[in-house]
Amino acid sequence: MHERLYEFSAAKTGAWRVVSMASVIGESLPGASALDIQPASIDAAKSGATWSLRGIRSNERYVEAAERADLAKVQAELGRSDATSACLIPIRKSQAWWALAQDERRAIMEEKSHHIAIGARYLPAVARRLYHSRDLLEPFDFLTWFEFAPEHTSAFDDLLARMRDTLEWRYVDREVEIRVEQAG
Amino acid sequence: MHERLYEFSAAKTGAWRVVSMASVIGESLPGASALDIQPASIDAAKSGATWSLRGIRSNERYVEAAERADLAKVQAELGRSDATSACLIPIRKSQAWWALAQDERRAIMEEKSHHIAIGARYLPAVARRLYHSRDLLEPFDFLTWFEFAPEHTSAFDDLLARMRDTLEWRYVDREVEIRVEQAG
């Protein structure tokens, strides 16, 4: 067990009930009625669930020091008692994205797409956590987990719409949206 | 099997005979008489060797487009028939390094330490390949594999001395140097 690595799996019951699952770009995932989230071990085989996705918390790849200082002012923690709505969004980016140099990816992501700035605009209402999956040889490159109070659902919808309208998103070749709510 | 992920293991015999093993910073690794290098599977337990280290080839994290274009002009492939000397250098960086933002790490690495520029100066004599290990929850963060002809050993020694004299290297808290040569 290591607290950086997590496995998100299709389940029948669990703390997070699946409200909807939809493919945004490319192939979807098989349906599930609940989402199970557990710390995982790198050497162990995955659970036998219909699908399971692993991701690891890692160092920042694009955020600069000044941006991080700004984010810290509005940052929201996961696990807030009123944040009973959540969403898991697995994303894969294209080969063309990964072939770009660091400055080219940064320019598309922030200078042209304002990824960090858009996310910050929805803080602290929508808390986020990014898990990296590509170097775990997973089917997706990233898993992003969002938590928010139900009254901020439309703000979350706006956030997704803005992100998907960016130049960066033209490099996304698979995206699934899994909305969940805390089981009562 | 996936060609991005490799496992480097202590062995009794094999294609690469160990010439020397030394700790540069921090704890060493147990001795080995040969080094075995195999493609690895992410879900499988590691081999039962005295030690084995996994690393994955990944996208560039710091190299910018202009630097990459310059590197391409002098780049050297692995596997050259005269490159019968090689070296595996596992490195771990400190928590302080990983806590830095992207621009801070880039500034230390290249603007202050000239990591990319120094490496380029020894191309094509010394070919390199970087494997990432940190997000595989390995004991080291990186494995770098170097290949060169025996007559370029002193050039390789110079390269290591220059890298270890940089500001970036103050963030290295464990480093082991494993020199090998092709078994006859």
Interface residues (C-beta under 8 A of the other chain):
Chain A: H2 R4 L5 I42 D43 A44 A45 K46 I56 S58 N59 E60 R61 Y62 V63 E64 A65 E67 R68 W98 A99 L100 A101 Q102 D103 E104 R106 H132 R134 D135 L136 L137
Chain B: H2 R4 L5 I42 D43 A44 A45 K46 I56 S58 N59 E60 R61 Y62 V63 E64 A65 E67 R68 W98 A99 L100 A101 Q102 D103 E104 R106 H132 R134 D135 L136 L137
